[in-house]
Amino acid sequence: MAAEKVTTRGYAVIVAAGAGRRCPGPLAKQFLELEGQPLYLWSVKAFLQDPRIHGVVLVGPAADEAARAGMREAVRAFPRVLAVVAGGPTRTDSVACGIDALTEQVALADNDPVLIHDGARPLVSAELIARIIDETAAGRVAIPVTTPTATVKQLDRNTILKTLPRETLGLAQTPQGLPCKLLLRALEYYRRHPDPARPATDESALVEALPEALRKGFNIVAVAGETRNLKITFPEDLRLARALLPQSLQEHGSFPAPPFATGFGYDVHAFANQRELVLGGVKIPQHTGLAGHSDADVLVHALVDAILGAVGAGDIGQLFPDHDPAYKDMCSLRFLEKAVELVRAQGRLLLAADITVVAETPKLAPHIPAMRNCLLEVLGPCQLNLKATTSEGLGFTGRREGIAAYAIVTVAAP
């Protein structure tokens, strides 16, 4: 049987020009390594897997010629990488630099799909790239979107104004696909009509800024994104990406993920003066707190370890090391959010969690409903069971030296 003829001519611009100021360290985030390869190179290789991508332009930092030279060397073996060029002061300026280089290299047709991708999203899948090409080839603007899983609030500084209906909201990702003619038109309009008060943060915003007459006939459509297509913004995101890699390898021929998996977690913290006691995300008033680098929420720490165990992603110390100043006094629910994000990114479902807290003091029964509600806000729908007990005066908990917690979690494949 003859192979299906590839008719669509698609192109990609991978933007890796930012300074990465929110991810501290000597390197901008796109140059951080994942399994020995810089993040931008993972993206390049992902796009080159699709035969409909006829060319890729890589955009590097304008102020670092040495970095761009390293990028050229890294992609030298890939003939479909057409150019490595310097970016501009903003993301949209960098996209424009990439498009200028692309049009110099290739005679683009009006409806050729051009996909714009952030170089700090290394785990973009071949399936997502294919979906964006398919939708863009139909003459639409295709934006990958995920649905918020947490309750979303509208803020005015630190004041909550109202709760937004999350079913009407979407979190945009890349790659974002546009027909070539529309993308060029949107960039030109942006150059002529800059709005410092409303900078375009992605290609959808560029098209939205066009007057109706200039985008007549084009629709912006939401395409199902992927939670695993995370953007590396903070140090813990890189650790999450590493934890997701085994699942990527499973999809390419290694052992399959089990239909059900169980994880076990245990944690202990000693009491410490001048600390608030936080358990299950709830502050327990009028009681000595626990010693720890973060807020020392022993219950949440045990739960996070159980979740990571269920998905084979190491332990809480690997993802959130206690020597990292970024996590000093941090609310442990942040760790739980990342652990749950990891479960969803692997395409799994958290079915049940059973947690036991061992403490001679304080009495926790009155606080369990609030803890349960707080945890479910992060976990989403699942069977959650919380228990509190004592050690009958035995051991360090019996001597009222601290608190211990145990957790068991069950996850399922979709």
C-alpha positions, 0 to 999 in steps of 0.5 A, a space after each residue: 500500500 502506498 504511503 499517504 501523500 503529504 500535501 500540507 506545507 507547514 512551518 514553525 517558528 520556535 521562540 527561545 529568545 527570552 531572558 528567563 528572569 523568573 527561573 533564576 540561575 546562570 542560564 536563561 530557561 530555554 538553555 537549561 538541560 533536560 536529560 542532557 539536551 537544552 529545552 529548545 532542542 526538544 521542541 525542535 526535534 518534536 516539530 521535525 517529527 511531522 513530515 508536514 513541517 517543511 521548515 523551522 526557524 529558531 529565534 535566539 537571544 538578541 544580546 547573546 551571539 555566543 548563545 545563538 552560535 551554540 544553537 546553530 551548532 546544535 541544529 546543524 544536523 537538521 536540514 529543515 532548520 532554515 535559520 537561527 536568528 536574533 529575537 527582539 525586546 518582546 515576544 511578539 518582536 521575536 516572533 516577527 524576527 522569526 517570520 521575517 527570516 522565514 519569508 526570506 528563506 521560503 515563498 510562503 502561500 497565503 494559507 500555509 500553516 505557521 506554528 509559533 511555539 515557545 522554546 521553553 515547552 519541551 514536552 510538546 507532543 507529536 499529536 498536539 502538533 498534528 492537531 494544530 496543523 490540521 485546524 490551521 490548514 482549514 483556514 483557522 487560527 488554532 490555539 491549544 487550550 486547557 481548562 482550569 481545574 482549580 476555582 478561579 478568582 478575579 483579583 484586585 491586588 490582594 482583594 478577591 472581587 469575584 469567582 469566575 466560571 471556569 467552564 468558560 475559561 481556557 489556559 492558552 498554550 503553544 504551538 499556536 497556528 495561523 495561516 501565513 497571510 493572517 499572521 503577516 497581517 497581524 504582525 504588520 498591524 501590531 507594528 503600526 498600532 502598538 498598545 503599551 497598555 495591552 501588549 500581545 502575549 500570544 498570537 491569539 491576542 495579535 489576531 484579536 487586536 485586528 479590526 474586524 475587517 482585517 480578520 474577516 473570514 478567519 475564526 479563532 478556534 480552541 484545540 484541546 491542549 495537553 497538561 503535560 505540555 508545561 512551560 518551564 517558568 520556575 525551577 520546580 517546572 524543570 523537575 516536573 518535566 524530568 518526572 514526566 519523561 518516563 511517561 514520554 518514553 512509555 509512549 514510544 515503546 517501553 512498558 505500558 503504564 499500569 491501569 491502577 497504581 498505589 503510592 505510599 507517603 510518610 512524613 514527620 515534623 517536630 514541634 517548633 516555637 514561633 511557628 504556626 501549625 498548618 495541617 491539610 492547608 488549615 491553620 490550627 490556632 493557639 498551638 505550637 507549629 512544626 519545624 521545617 523549610 516550608 510551612 511544615 504541613 506534615 499531612 500535605 507532605 505525606 500526601 504529596 509523597 504518596 501521589 508521586 509514588 503512585 506515578 513513579 515520580 520520585 519524592 517531595 525532596 527531589 521536586 522541592 528540595 529543602 535547601 532551595 530558598 524559593 521554598 522557604 516558608 512556602 504553603 505546602 498546597 503549592 507542592 500538592 498542586 504540582 503533584 496533582 498537575 503531574 498526575 493529570 499530565 500523565 493522563 491519569 486520574 486520582 481515584 482515592 487518598 487515605 490519610 492518617 495523622 498521628 498526634 497526641 496534641 492538638 485534637 484534630 477532629 474539629 478541624 478535619 472538615 475544613 482540611 478535607 474541603 481545603 484538600 479537595 479544592 486542589 485534588 478535585 473530585 476523588 474519594 478522600 478519607 482523613 483520620 486522626 489518632 494518637 500513639 497512646 503515649 508511646 514514641 515521639 508523638 506520645 511524648 508530644 515532640 511532633 506529628 507524623 502522617 501517613 498517606 496512601 493514594 490510588 491513581 488510574 489510567 484514563 
